Amino acid sequence: MDNEEVKIVTEESSESDNCSDIPDKRFFKQEKKKRTLFERFMYNNKLVFLAAALVSLGIWFYMTLYAGDDVMRTVSDVPISINYEDSTPANLGLEMFGETNFTCKVTVKGPRYMVNAAVFGVDDLTCTANINYVNTAGLATLDVKVATNDSSISVESQSLSVINVYFDKAVEMAIPVEAVIPENFDSIAANGYFADSPISSISKITVNGPQTEVNSIEKFVATADYQKDITENLTVDAKLKPILTNPISLKYTQYDDSEVTVTVPIRKIMLLPSTVSFASAALNYLENELDVSVYPSNVRCAVQSQNVDLTKSLVVGMVDFNDIDNTYNTFTFPASAISDIKILDDIEEFTVNIDCSSFAKKDFELALTDENVQISGVPEGFMVDNAQTALTVTVIGPEEDLEKLDYTGIYIECDLSKVEIEAGNIFAECTGQVKTNTTCWCFGKYQIKLKVMAAE
């Protein structure tokens, strides 16, 4: 009995002794928790790798931006500024023509973090061309300088070290325009028709540009493509070609020829008799002509299509009856003075012969009054009266009609529309007219005295 108790006690004591060597579970759990936070960081491969990567990236970033070598970078499309205001050419009146908007590529060198594209661009560069040495007209070569906005960034190279700009005074001028006759011009008109010289829709064109170029333009010629075998007037679009006095290129001269046309007048070819018209004719000779001959008597002409039916003769000129004496009168008229009809024959002038040798001549002494002196064309601001009492006038006509005529049938005409007058007495040209006889006329021109007064 006693032995069993002893055994039990011993076993309990033994268990008690063994238990004393085992730590308390609460203490063990608390100590294990502190070690796990550290161990989870130190012994977790993923966390260690991530930490190492972040540290490496930071070191690389620092070395790249701050501790690395300088790098170079090229910036494109950097504008080149030209400071024209208050410059030497501006003060001399020289303007820029042609291309003035230039750009260049610039290569810079500096710390990577300062020259990377995110923080450095065209706004951080200043590119200028110096024009203060330009003092004459012409093509000027300008030096281009590039600078950065930070002294730690240097310019290594630039694509343009110079630019060429044209300087000159700006002028505006009206230049004559002529229509040019092409080589195949004879084939334009159909058979029996004549193509007259082409006519440009404008006689002058306004040109703007540098003085040197504009002054070298003598004129413009209008060129066009034409149809063939036409019978009516033809109008086509035209282009202008400058005719230059100097062999230069018009690089900067401007003009607008977009609405220029050329018209080719087409005329009908006709053979017309030559005639003459009369001024101040006595009434009898409006229907009963004098003995008149014109040489050449028939002329090959080109008549505008719309006037063909109305054209029966070629009027070569006008003869004033006051110039016809009682002799064999001869008058000449240049062919170039005829403008409404084109003369195709080679004729320089026409000769008109008027034979009045069968007529008589008689002088009449006129007593000048307000009734037989007619004054016309008096300039505004003046009054004019006759200041002469008598005038001798020569009259030509059939002898029997002259015998019946007296001075009361003659009056004087004086036209002042083309005369410069002033207050006082003046002498003016006048002519005589027969009003009571239809077969006689006054010959010659006369001078009469007139009194000029300022109008009240």
C-alpha positions as CSV (number, residue, x, y, z in Angstrom):
1,M,0.0,0.0,0.0
2,D,2.7,2.3,1.0
3,N,4.7,1.3,-2.0
4,E,1.8,2.2,-4.4
5,E,1.4,5.6,-2.8
6,V,5.0,6.2,-3.1
7,K,4.9,5.2,-6.8
8,I,2.1,7.4,-7.5
9,V,3.7,10.3,-5.8
10,T,6.9,9.6,-7.6
11,E,5.1,9.6,-10.9
12,E,3.3,12.7,-10.1
13,S,6.5,14.3,-9.0
14,S,8.1,13.2,-12.2
15,E,5.4,14.6,-14.3
16,S,5.6,17.8,-12.3
17,D,9.3,17.9,-12.9
18,N,8.9,17.4,-16.6
19,C,6.3,20.0,-16.9
20,S,8.5,22.6,-15.3
21,D,10.9,22.3,-18.2
22,I,8.1,23.2,-20.8
23,P,7.4,26.9,-21.3
24,D,4.0,28.3,-20.7
25,K,1.9,28.2,-23.8
26,R,0.9,31.8,-23.6
27,F,4.5,32.9,-23.3
28,F,5.4,30.7,-26.3
29,K,2.7,32.1,-28.5
30,Q,3.7,35.7,-27.7
31,E,7.3,35.2,-28.5
32,K,6.5,33.4,-31.7
33,K,4.4,36.3,-33.0
34,K,7.2,38.9,-32.8
35,R,9.6,36.7,-34.7
36,T,7.1,36.0,-37.5
37,L,6.8,39.6,-38.6
38,F,10.6,39.8,-39.1
39,E,10.8,36.4,-40.5
40,R,8.0,37.0,-43.0
41,F,9.9,40.0,-44.4
42,M,13.4,38.4,-44.3
43,Y,12.5,34.9,-45.4
44,N,9.8,35.7,-48.0
45,N,11.6,35.5,-51.4
46,K,9.0,37.7,-53.2
47,L,9.2,40.5,-50.7
48,V,13.0,40.4,-50.7
49,F,13.1,40.4,-54.5
50,L,10.7,43.4,-54.7
51,A,12.7,45.3,-52.1
52,A,15.9,44.7,-54.0
53,A,14.2,45.7,-57.3
54,L,13.0,49.0,-55.8
55,V,16.4,49.8,-54.3
56,S,18.1,49.0,-57.7
57,L,15.6,51.1,-59.6
58,G,16.2,54.0,-57.3
59,I,19.9,53.7,-57.6
60,W,19.6,53.5,-61.4
61,F,17.3,56.5,-61.5
62,Y,19.6,58.6,-59.4
63,M,22.7,57.6,-61.4
64,T,20.8,58.3,-64.7
65,L,19.6,61.7,-63.8
66,Y,22.2,63.1,-61.5
67,A,25.4,61.1,-61.6
68,G,25.5,60.0,-65.3
69,D,27.3,61.7,-68.3
70,D,25.6,64.5,-70.3
71,V,23.5,63.3,-73.3
72,M,22.7,64.9,-76.7
73,R,19.2,65.4,-78.1
74,T,18.0,66.9,-81.4
75,V,15.0,69.3,-81.5
76,S,13.3,69.7,-84.8
77,D,11.3,72.6,-86.3
78,V,12.8,75.4,-84.3
79,P,11.5,78.7,-85.8
80,I,14.1,81.2,-86.9
81,S,13.0,84.7,-85.9
82,I,13.8,87.8,-88.0
83,N,13.4,91.0,-86.0
84,Y,12.5,93.4,-88.8
85,E,11.0,96.2,-86.7
86,D,13.4,99.1,-86.1
87,S,16.2,97.3,-88.0
88,T,18.6,98.8,-90.6
89,P,16.6,97.6,-93.7
90,A,13.3,98.8,-92.1
91,N,14.8,102.3,-91.6
92,L,16.0,102.3,-95.2
93,G,12.6,101.3,-96.6
94,L,13.8,97.8,-97.6
95,E,11.2,95.1,-97.2
96,M,11.5,91.3,-97.2
97,F,10.2,89.3,-100.1
98,G,9.7,85.5,-100.6
99,E,10.3,83.0,-97.9
100,T,10.7,84.4,-94.4
101,N,9.4,81.5,-92.2
102,F,12.5,79.3,-91.7
103,T,13.0,76.4,-89.2
104,C,16.0,74.4,-88.3
105,K,17.1,71.3,-86.4
106,V,19.2,72.0,-83.3
107,T,21.3,69.4,-81.4
108,V,21.8,70.2,-77.7
109,K,23.9,68.6,-74.9
110,G,23.1,68.5,-71.2
111,P,22.0,66.5,-68.2
112,R,19.5,63.8,-69.3
113,Y,16.8,65.1,-66.9
114,M,17.1,68.6,-68.4
115,V,17.1,67.8,-72.1
116,N,14.6,65.0,-72.2
117,A,11.5,65.6,-74.4
118,A,9.2,66.0,-71.5
119,V,10.8,69.1,-70.2
120,F,12.9,70.5,-73.1
121,G,11.5,71.7,-76.5
122,V,11.4,74.4,-79.1
123,D,10.3,77.0,-76.6
124,D,13.5,76.5,-74.7
125,L,15.6,77.5,-77.7
126,T,16.1,81.0,-79.2
127,C,17.0,81.0,-82.9
128,T,17.5,84.4,-84.6
129,A,18.8,85.8,-87.9
130,N,20.8,89.1,-87.8
131,I,19.6,91.6,-90.5
132,N,21.3,94.8,-89.2
133,Y,24.0,94.5,-91.8
134,V,21.5,94.6,-94.7
135,N,21.8,98.1,-96.3
136,T,21.2,97.5,-100.0
137,A,18.5,95.8,-102.2
138,G,19.2,92.2,-103.2
139,L,19.6,88.7,-101.8
140,A,21.1,88.8,-98.4
141,T,22.8,86.0,-96.5
142,L,21.9,86.2,-92.8
143,D,23.8,84.5,-90.0
144,V,21.7,82.3,-87.7
145,K,22.5,82.1,-84.0
146,V,21.0,79.6,-81.6
147,A,20.9,79.9,-77.8
148,T,19.4,77.9,-74.9
149,N,17.6,79.2,-71.8
150,D,19.9,77.3,-69.5
151,S,23.7,77.7,-69.3
152,S,24.1,74.0,-68.4
153,I,22.7,73.1,-71.8
154,S,24.9,73.7,-74.8
155,V,24.2,73.9,-78.5
156,E,26.3,71.3,-80.3
157,S,25.0,71.8,-83.9
158,Q,22.3,73.4,-86.1
159,S,21.0,72.4,-89.5
160,L,21.1,76.0,-90.8
161,S,23.9,78.4,-90.0
162,V,22.8,81.0,-92.6
163,I,19.5,81.8,-94.5
164,N,19.0,83.8,-97.7
165,V,16.3,86.5,-97.7
166,Y,15.6,89.0,-100.5
167,F,15.3,92.7,-99.6
168,D,14.1,95.6,-101.8
169,K,11.7,98.5,-101.8
170,A,8.1,97.6,-102.4
171,V,6.5,99.3,-105.4
172,E,3.1,99.2,-107.2
173,M,3.0,100.0,-110.9
174,A,0.5,99.9,-113.8
175,I,2.2,98.0,-116.7
176,P,0.8,98.1,-120.3
177,V,-0.8,95.0,-121.7
178,E,-0.8,94.0,-125.4
179,A,-2.4,91.1,-127.2
180,V,0.2,89.1,-129.2
181,I,-0.5,87.7,-132.7
182,P,0.3,84.0,-132.9
183,E,2.1,82.4,-135.8
184,N,-1.0,80.7,-137.2
185,F,-3.1,83.8,-137.0
186,D,-4.0,83.8,-140.7
187,S,-5.8,80.5,-140.4
188,I,-8.2,81.7,-137.7
189,A,-10.7,83.4,-140.0
190,A,-12.7,81.4,-142.5
191,N,-12.4,81.9,-146.3
192,G,-13.7,85.4,-147.3
193,Y,-13.2,86.8,-143.8
194,F,-10.3,88.6,-142.1
195,A,-9.1,88.2,-138.5
196,D,-8.1,91.7,-137.2
197,S,-5.5,92.2,-134.6
198,P,-6.5,90.7,-131.2
199,I,-7.6,93.0,-128.5
200,S,-6.8,92.5,-124.8
201,S,-9.6,93.0,-122.3
202,I,-7.3,95.2,-120.2
203,S,-4.8,97.8,-121.4
204,K,-2.9,97.9,-118.1
205,I,-2.4,95.6,-115.1
206,T,-1.3,96.5,-111.6
207,V,1.9,94.8,-110.5
208,N,3.2,94.6,-106.9
209,G,6.7,93.5,-105.9
210,P,10.3,94.5,-105.3
211,Q,11.4,97.6,-107.2
212,T,14.2,95.9,-109.1
213,E,11.9,93.3,-110.6
214,V,9.0,95.6,-111.3
215,N,11.2,98.2,-113.0
216,S,12.5,95.5,-115.4
217,I,9.0,94.8,-116.9
218,E,8.6,96.7,-120.1
219,K,5.1,95.4,-120.8
220,F,2.9,92.3,-120.8
221,V,1.7,90.3,-123.8
222,A,-1.6,88.4,-123.7
223,T,-1.3,85.0,-125.3
224,A,-4.2,82.6,-126.0
225,D,-5.2,79.5,-128.0
226,Y,-7.6,80.3,-130.9
227,Q,-10.0,78.2,-133.0
228,K,-9.9,78.1,-136.8
229,D,-12.2,79.0,-139.6
230,I,-14.4,81.4,-137.6
231,T,-16.8,83.9,-139.1
232,E,-17.7,85.9,-135.9
233,N,-15.8,87.8,-133.3
234,L,-14.1,85.4,-130.9
235,T,-13.3,85.9,-127.2
236,V,-11.0,83.5,-125.3
237,D,-9.2,83.4,-122.0
238,A,-5.6,84.6,-122.0
239,K,-2.4,84.4,-120.0
240,L,0.0,87.3,-119.5
241,K,3.7,87.0,-120.3
242,P,6.1,89.7,-119.1
243,I,8.5,91.3,-121.5
244,L,11.6,92.3,-119.6
245,T,14.3,94.9,-120.2
246,N,16.8,92.9,-118.1
247,P,17.2,89.1,-118.1
248,I,16.1,88.5,-114.5
249,S,13.7,86.1,-113.0
250,L,10.4,87.5,-111.5
251,K,10.5,85.5,-108.3
252,Y,8.6,87.9,-106.0
253,T,6.4,90.0,-108.4
254,Q,2.7,89.5,-108.1
255,Y,-0.2,90.2,-110.5
256,D,-3.6,88.7,-111.2
257,D,-4.3,87.7,-114.8
258,S,-7.1,85.2,-114.0
259,E,-9.8,87.3,-115.7
260,V,-7.9,88.5,-118.8
261,T,-9.4,87.7,-122.1
262,V,-8.5,88.4,-125.8
263,T,-11.0,89.2,-128.5
264,V,-10.3,88.7,-132.2
265,P,-12.5,90.9,-134.4
266,I,-13.6,89.0,-137.5
267,R,-14.4,91.1,-140.6
268,K,-16.0,90.4,-143.9
269,I,-13.8,91.1,-146.9
270,M,-15.4,93.6,-149.4
271,L,-14.4,95.7,-152.4
272,L,-15.7,99.2,-151.7
273,P,-15.7,102.4,-153.8
274,S,-13.9,105.4,-152.3
275,T,-15.9,108.5,-151.4
276,V,-15.6,111.7,-149.4
277,S,-18.0,113.5,-147.0
278,F,-18.6,117.2,-146.7
279,A,-19.0,119.7,-143.8
280,S,-20.8,123.1,-144.1
281,A,-22.2,122.0,-147.5
282,A,-24.6,124.2,-149.3
283,L,-28.0,122.5,-149.4
284,N,-27.9,122.0,-153.2
285,Y,-24.9,119.8,-152.9
286,L,-26.3,117.4,-150.4
287,E,-27.9,115.5,-153.3
288,N,-26.2,117.0,-156.3
289,E,-22.5,116.3,-155.8
290,L,-19.7,118.4,-157.1
291,D,-17.2,117.0,-159.7
292,V,-15.3,114.8,-157.2
293,S,-12.8,112.0,-157.9
294,V,-11.0,109.9,-155.3
295,Y,-7.9,107.8,-155.9
296,P,-7.6,104.9,-155.4
297,S,-11.2,104.6,-156.5
298,N,-11.9,101.1,-155.3
299,V,-10.3,99.5,-152.2
300,R,-10.3,96.0,-150.8
301,C,-11.5,96.3,-147.2
302,A,-12.5,94.2,-144.2
303,V,-15.8,95.3,-142.6
304,Q,-17.2,94.3,-139.2
305,S,-19.8,91.6,-139.7
306,Q,-22.6,93.7,-138.1
307,N,-21.9,96.6,-140.5
308,V,-21.8,94.7,-143.7
309,D,-25.3,95.5,-144.9
310,L,-24.9,99.2,-144.0
311,T,-21.6,99.7,-145.7
312,K,-21.8,100.8,-149.3
313,S,-18.6,102.8,-149.7
314,L,-15.3,103.7,-148.0
315,V,-15.4,107.4,-146.7
316,V,-11.7,108.4,-146.9
317,G,-12.2,111.8,-145.2
318,M,-14.2,115.0,-144.8
319,V,-13.9,118.2,-146.8
320,D,-15.2,121.5,-145.4
321,F,-16.9,123.7,-148.0
322,N,-15.1,126.7,-146.6
323,D,-11.9,125.2,-148.0
324,I,-13.2,124.7,-151.5
325,D,-12.0,127.4,-153.9
326,N,-13.3,128.0,-157.5
327,T,-10.3,126.1,-158.9
328,Y,-9.2,122.5,-159.2
329,N,-8.9,121.6,-155.5
330,T,-6.8,118.7,-154.2
331,F,-7.0,117.2,-150.7
332,T,-5.1,114.2,-149.3
333,F,-6.1,112.0,-146.4
334,P,-3.9,109.4,-144.7
335,A,-5.2,105.8,-144.8
336,S,-4.2,105.3,-141.2
337,A,-6.9,107.8,-140.1
338,I,-9.7,105.4,-141.1
339,S,-10.5,103.2,-138.1
340,D,-14.0,101.8,-138.6
341,I,-13.0,99.9,-141.7
342,K,-9.8,97.8,-142.1
343,I,-8.0,98.6,-145.4
344,L,-6.3,95.5,-146.8
345,D,-4.7,97.0,-149.8
346,D,-1.2,98.6,-149.4
347,I,-2.4,102.3,-149.4
348,E,-0.8,105.1,-147.4
349,E,-3.0,108.0,-148.4
350,F,-6.1,108.9,-150.5
351,T,-6.2,111.8,-153.0
352,V,-9.5,113.7,-153.4
353,N,-9.9,116.1,-156.4
354,I,-12.8,118.5,-156.6
355,D,-13.1,120.5,-159.8
356,C,-14.8,123.9,-159.2
357,S,-13.1,125.8,-162.0
358,S,-16.5,126.5,-163.6
359,F,-17.7,128.4,-160.6
360,A,-17.4,132.2,-160.0
361,K,-16.1,134.1,-157.0
362,K,-17.3,137.4,-155.5
363,D,-16.5,139.5,-152.4
364,F,-19.2,140.9,-150.2
365,E,-18.8,143.7,-147.6
366,L,-20.9,142.8,-144.5
367,A,-22.1,145.3,-141.9
368,L,-21.7,143.2,-138.8
369,T,-24.6,143.3,-136.3
370,D,-26.0,141.1,-133.6
371,E,-28.4,139.6,-136.1
372,N,-25.7,138.3,-138.6
373,V,-23.0,137.4,-136.1
374,Q,-23.6,134.1,-134.2
375,I,-21.3,133.3,-131.3
376,S,-21.4,129.9,-129.7
377,G,-19.4,127.9,-127.2
378,V,-18.9,130.8,-124.7
379,P,-17.1,129.5,-121.6
380,E,-19.0,129.6,-118.4
381,G,-18.5,132.9,-116.4
382,F,-18.2,135.1,-119.5
383,M,-20.3,137.2,-121.9
384,V,-19.1,137.9,-125.4
385,D,-20.4,140.6,-127.9
386,N,-19.3,141.5,-131.4
387,A,-16.9,144.4,-131.4
388,Q,-16.4,144.7,-135.2
389,T,-18.5,146.7,-137.6
390,A,-17.6,145.3,-141.0
391,L,-16.1,142.2,-142.6
392,T,-15.3,141.3,-146.2
393,V,-16.4,137.7,-147.1
394,T,-15.7,135.7,-150.3
395,V,-18.5,133.7,-151.8
396,I,-18.2,131.0,-154.5
397,G,-21.0,129.6,-156.7
398,P,-22.6,129.7,-160.1
399,E,-22.2,133.2,-161.6
400,E,-25.9,133.8,-162.1
401,D,-26.6,132.9,-158.5
402,L,-23.9,135.2,-157.2
403,E,-25.4,138.1,-159.1
404,K,-28.7,137.6,-157.3
405,L,-27.0,137.4,-153.8
406,D,-26.5,140.3,-151.5
407,Y,-24.8,140.7,-148.1
408,T,-28.1,140.3,-146.2
409,G,-28.1,136.6,-147.1
410,I,-24.7,136.0,-145.4
411,Y,-24.0,135.5,-141.7
412,I,-20.9,134.9,-139.6
413,E,-20.4,131.9,-137.2
414,C,-17.8,132.0,-134.4
415,D,-17.3,129.0,-132.1
416,L,-15.4,129.7,-128.9
417,S,-15.6,126.2,-127.4
418,K,-11.9,125.5,-128.0
419,V,-10.7,129.0,-127.3
420,E,-9.2,130.3,-124.1
421,I,-10.6,133.7,-123.4
422,E,-10.3,136.4,-120.7
423,A,-12.0,139.7,-120.2
424,G,-11.1,142.3,-122.8
425,N,-11.0,142.5,-126.6
426,I,-9.9,139.4,-128.5
427,F,-9.7,138.2,-132.1
428,A,-11.3,134.9,-132.9
429,E,-11.6,132.7,-136.0
430,C,-14.9,132.6,-137.8
431,T,-16.5,131.4,-141.0
432,G,-19.2,132.7,-143.3
433,Q,-22.5,130.9,-144.2
434,V,-24.9,131.6,-147.0
435,K,-28.5,131.2,-145.8
436,T,-30.6,132.6,-148.7
437,N,-29.1,130.6,-151.5
438,T,-28.6,126.8,-151.8
439,T,-25.9,126.8,-154.5
440,C,-23.3,129.3,-153.1
441,W,-20.9,129.0,-150.2
442,C,-18.4,131.2,-148.3
443,F,-14.7,130.5,-148.9
444,G,-12.0,130.8,-146.3
445,K,-11.7,131.6,-142.6
446,Y,-11.7,135.1,-141.0
447,Q,-10.8,136.9,-137.9
448,I,-13.3,139.2,-136.1
449,K,-12.9,141.3,-133.0
450,L,-15.0,140.3,-129.9
451,K,-15.5,142.0,-126.6
452,V,-15.3,139.6,-123.6
453,M,-16.8,140.5,-120.3
454,A,-17.1,138.6,-117.0
455,A,-20.7,137.4,-116.4
456,E,-22.6,139.2,-113.6
